[in-house]
Amino acid sequence: MTNHRSDAVVTVRGLRKSYGSRVVVDHLDLDVHAGEIVGLIGANGAGKTTTVECIQGLRRPDAGMLRVLDLDPVRDADRLRPLLGSQLQDSALPDRLRVGEAIELFATARARNGDELLARFGLAERRRSAFAALSGGERQRLFLVLALLNRPRLVILDELTQGLDPSARRDVWAAVAQLRDEGTTVLLVTHELDEAEALCGRVIAMRAGRVLDQGTPAELMARHAGRATVRFGWGAGPDDLASTLRRLPGVADVTEAGGRIAVHGERQVIAHVGAELVRRGRVPADLDVDVPDLEAALLHLLDTATNPAVPVLTGAR
Ligand code: ATP
């Protein structure tokens, strides 16, 4: 097997899955290595959930090879289940089940301290609450607690922070980063690209059942997000600033209009322009930067993938 590293946690080759005559995952290759947080991003209906469901043995692939923690998710489903922790998109619990009872119900001999996990996710006060009485965000956090309860080696999170308020999102991100630091491998499906940027060491962008590109968020941004821009007011008058800026590393273009200068180019342009302004002893108060983010990269990638006239590179590890 090519590309099969010894720290492989998930190896998918040529995965294909159809619903009826509709192919929704098409010859998909994917790797997740130990200790990584990998994010699946992409358009609605790209096949992300179907892919993670196949990885968990919840769906039977039509074709392809899957190894998860050295097991076959379909044939070895019983052995795999205790090693996985998953928080799925459409999870639900009986309305009257209390939070504390859910912990007891899901805990196995390997379980960690449920109260410690509830406290970590801000649910300690809700131990005696019925599932039906929890807010959307509290439910989401409870599913995360249940996913982590049995010290899984691989955690699969589908739309992890959907419905959480900004502060709860940050807390959940910190908890997921802590999991990674403790050695747990995480595969997450997300539409929140700031989340992918903050958490994922690697992201895989999908559309129509195929991988469009993959890499670190920084790599995808560099390949697809377009230029960074630095803008500031400099006033009129004879000055060699614009011509100096044009010669800085990574600068693609400098425009001047109405006393304002705009410098376009690679990300490092921001640092070089800043250094030049500091050297001249004048940093304009209206200095503004426009840095393309992962969302811009994905939008461009999805756009170019729709238009086959524009070539899309498929990044290899
Ligand atoms: P989203 O971002 O919208 O959650 P996704 O990338 O996770 O999408 P999937 O949920 O894997 O995509 O769905 C891929 C396609 O397969 C969609 O068009 C969906 O409607 C279809 N699909 C999913 N599950 C089934 C099913 N059980 N039967 C028939 N079609 C299905």
Boltz pocket constraint, residues with backbone or C-beta under 6 A from the ligand:
constraints:
  - pocket:
      binder: B
      contacts: [[A, 19], [A, 24], [A, 42], [A, 43], [A, 44], [A, 45], [A, 46], [A, 47], [A, 48], [A, 49], [A, 50], [A, 51]]
      max_distance: 6.0
